[in-house]
Amino acid sequence: LSFKQYFDKAYPNFIFRMRGAYPALTESEERLFMLIKLNIKTKEVASILGISDDSVKKSRSRLRKRLALSEDIDLNTFISMF
């Protein structure tokens, strides 16, 4: 909970907007969405979450599908502009 509280202070209403736009996101997908918003790189995300780089890449791929992003839209750019 504390990560989300700090994140919400830095980006007010972001979590609320994200959940409104994408209510089907899982907890882990929400967390990845927020870490990408913070511009944290794949290796750093892997270290923070205690998983492998490959697992982060798979999670990013699943998140892209959940967000229904076409291949020509960059996930990082999309989330940074959200």
N, C-alpha and C positions, 0 to 999 in steps of 0.2 A: 504493500500500500504506500509506503513512503516514497518510492520512485514516482508513482502516479501523482502524489500530492506535490512533490517538487516540480514535476513536469507541468502540472496544471498551473502552478504559480508562474512558471516561465512562459507558458503558452496558454493563457486563460481561454476556457471554453473549447480548446482543441479536442479534448477527449470527448466532450459532449457532441461536437460536430462530427467527429469520426464515427462515433457510435450511431448517430442519427443517419449518416450517409451509408454506413456499412454495418448494420446491426448483426449480421451473421458472423462477424469476425470472432475468432476464438481469443482467449486470454493471451496466448503466445503470439498470435498474429497481431493483436493490439500492441503488445510490447515491442515486437519487431517494427511495426509501423512507427511507433514513437522513437525508437532508437535510430531509425533511418531519418526521421525528422531532425534529430539532433546531429545528423551528418556523421554518424559513427560508422567506420569502415567495417567490412566483413570480418576481418581478423579480430578487431576489437570487440565486435558483437559476439563472436565465438568465445572469446575470453571472458566477457561479462556473463554470458549465459552458461558457460562451462560445457560447451559443445564443440564439435569440429567445424572447420571452415565449410566442409561439404554439407553438413547439416544446415548451416546458415544459408548456403546457396539453395538447397532444396526448399527451405522455409520461404525464402524470397520468391522462388518460383511458384509455390503454393499461394503466397500472398498476391502475386500478380494475377493468378487465375481467379482468386476470390474477388479481386477488385475489377475483374473483367477488362484488364488493360490489353490493348493490341500490342503486337510485337514492336511497333515503331515508337511506342511511348516508353521512355526511360522511367523505371520505378522511382529512383532517387529524385528525379526532377518532378515527377507527379506528386510525390509526397511533400517535397519542399514547397511546392506551390499550393498545396491543399490548405 
